[in-house]
Amino acid sequence: MRNPGAMHSGNALDNAVLFDLSGEAEELWQRLRADRLVWLEHREGSDSVAVSLRSEPGDLAVVLRAVEAWIAANHLASARFELDGRAYTMSARPVALSPSGLS
C-alpha cells in the first residue's frame, strides 16, 4: 500500500501527525502500520510518515511514545514532526544508567 508519490489534502492531515524522517520513513511506516492508519508522504524532496490520530483521549501520547521508543531503538538522536500546522522536534530519551554507571 506504499504510494510515496501520493499527496493528501490538508484535510487528511487535520487529524494526523507527520514525522519527517527522510531515509528512515519507510522503516517507521512498517513499524506502525500493523495497528494504525499510516501512509508515506513525499514533500519538498523528503519522505515523511503520516499517522492518523484516533478519537480516543490520549491517542496522541500513545503515538508519540511509540515513535520515541522507535527513535531510541534505532539510535536516532531526534525526529521532526508536524502537528496542527506547527513544527516540533522530538528527542529520544537518554538511556538510564544503572547504579554501577553502566546501562
C-alpha positions in Angstrom: 0.0 0.0 0.0 3.0 2.2 -0.3 2.4 5.2 -2.5 5.2 7.8 -1.8 4.1 10.0 -4.7 0.6 10.5 -3.4 -0.3 13.8 -1.8 -3.1 14.1 0.6 -5.3 17.1 1.0 -4.9 19.3 4.1 -8.0 17.7 5.4 -6.3 14.3 5.6 -3.6 15.8 7.8 -6.0 17.6 10.2 -6.2 14.6 12.4 -2.7 13.2 11.8 0.9 13.7 12.9 3.5 14.0 10.2 7.0 12.7 11.1 9.8 13.9 8.8 12.4 11.1 8.7 13.6 11.0 5.1 15.9 7.9 5.0 14.1 6.2 7.9 10.5 6.9 6.8 9.7 3.5 5.4 11.0 1.7 8.4 8.8 3.7 10.8 5.8 3.2 8.4 6.5 -0.6 8.5 6.6 -0.5 12.4 3.4 1.5 12.8 1.2 0.1 10.0 0.2 -3.1 11.9 -2.2 -1.3 14.2 -3.0 2.1 12.8 -3.7 4.0 9.7 -0.4 5.4 8.4 0.9 6.5 5.0 4.0 7.9 3.4 4.1 11.5 2.2 6.7 12.9 -0.2 7.0 16.7 0.2 9.8 19.0 -0.8 12.2 16.2 -1.6 11.7 14.5 1.8 9.8 11.4 2.8 7.6 11.6 5.9 5.2 9.2 7.7 1.7 10.5 8.4 0.0 8.8 11.3 -3.8 9.2 11.7 -4.9 10.0 15.2 -7.9 8.2 16.7 -10.6 10.0 18.6 -9.8 8.3 21.9 -8.4 10.6 24.6 -4.6 10.2 24.9 -4.1 8.7 21.5 -1.6 11.4 20.6 0.5 10.5 23.6 0.4 6.8 22.5 1.7 7.7 19.1 4.4 10.0 20.4 5.6 7.4 22.9 5.7 4.7 20.2 7.7 6.9 17.9 10.0 8.0 20.7 10.7 4.3 21.5 11.4 3.6 17.8 13.8 6.6 17.7 15.7 5.3 20.7 15.8 1.7 19.4 17.2 2.9 16.0 19.8 5.0 17.7 18.5 8.3 16.3 19.0 11.5 18.2 15.7 13.1 17.2 12.9 13.4 14.7 11.0 16.4 13.5 7.2 16.2 13.3 4.3 18.4 12.4 1.0 18.6 14.3 -1.8 21.1 13.6 0.5 23.0 11.3 3.2 23.5 13.8 6.7 22.0 13.7 8.3 20.2 16.7 11.4 18.2 17.4 11.3 15.0 19.5 14.5 13.8 21.1 15.0 10.3 22.2 15.2 9.9 26.0 18.6 9.1 27.2 19.1 5.5 28.4 19.1 5.4 32.2 22.3 4.4 33.9 22.3 1.6 36.4 23.8 2.3 39.9 27.1 0.9 38.6 27.2 3.6 35.9 26.6 1.1 33.1 23.4 0.8 31.2 
